[in-house]
Amino acid sequence: MYNNITIIGDGAMATACSSNLCSKGFSVTMWGHSETQLKEIEKTGENTLFLPGFKLDPALKFNADDASCMQGADLIISAVPCQFCGRVWARLKPFLPAGVPIVSVTKGIENERLLLPTQIIEAETGSKNPLATLSGPNIADELMRRLPASASAACSDESIARRIQQTFTTPWFRVYSSPDIIGVQVAGASKNVIAIAAGIIDGIGAGDNAKAALLARGLAEITRLGAAMGADHDTFAGLTGLGDLVTTCISPKGRNRSFGEKLGRGMAVSEALAETNSVVEGVSTCDSVVALAGKLGVEMPIAAGVQSVIKGEMSVDEVIASLMSRELKSEKN
């Protein structure tokens, strides 16, 4: 297991990770880009901005100093929203200790370069640090409440994946290992786009049949994209694929589903975003997914429909009519 851990980020998932790891007696340090915000968390013992209502472990340490925050760490967790990941790691590059594994808990695809989170870290740091990802159906406040949950730790080096697995596993949080770092990240990012569509279905009251069809066909789209990127098909039937998709699409706590529901009820995109404190990753990820699908020749009509609604190019009714009137095909397509 890893014993000295630095978490880069101070959002909801960073906070949930800190609680899990501190419970095992590890030395855990949290870094945030805003020293003011980090000091407020330390002072109150609570992340009132991103995860209010939960007291943090008194053993959690805070360090906003770029130069020293990762000193002595044997594991680094990257918990920065995807579209900010590049600039954060470009900033921290001079202070990254060589050889220390970095595990990303970020879900998304960068807009500019169409990179997955671990690819962003690699591109910005140019380092040889081992890269991994931890992902699954994990709502932060349920993790804080220690409700039973599972995730998958993926790394091309399976010995590192197993060590991360052992580090994060607790009596309430079971972690599996996987070698499919690409598939796990594609699934974790793309499901947020489908979750927006699920919220729209809820918002217009389209019913359970429509939502079930959306999840099934949405998973087919995600799987096609992952396969085109070299991922393992089986990954998408597991925790990080089907599992995360179901949780994100049915939970009333999910930011992406809630955002979609507001759109379905007729709220403007800007207004729906303004009502959400945390980043709605699916909005920016939608552009990346559609662009990546186009680049790879992958058909993703649901994702394209969500993008059209967000950009105001089509109404919800027009997108649904378009999807329902597409050429009839085998379900395998």
Secondary structure, 3 states (H helix, E strand, C coil): CCCEEEEECCCHHHHHHHHHHHCCCCEEEEECCCHHHHHHHHHHCEECCCEEEEECCCCCEECCCCCCCCCCCCEEEECCCHHHHHHHHHHHHHHCCCCCCEEECCCCCCCCCCCCHHHHHHHHHCCCCCEEEEECCCCHHHHHCCCCEEEEEEECCHHHHHHHHHHHCECCEEEEEECCHHHHHHHHHHHHHHHHHHHHHHHHCCCHHHHHHHHHHHHHHHHHHHHHCCCCHHHHHCHHHHHHHHHHHHCCCCHHHHHHHHHHCCCCHHHHHHCCCCCCHHHHHHHHHHHHHHHHCCCCHHHHHHHHHHCCCCCHHHHHHHHHCCCCCCCCC
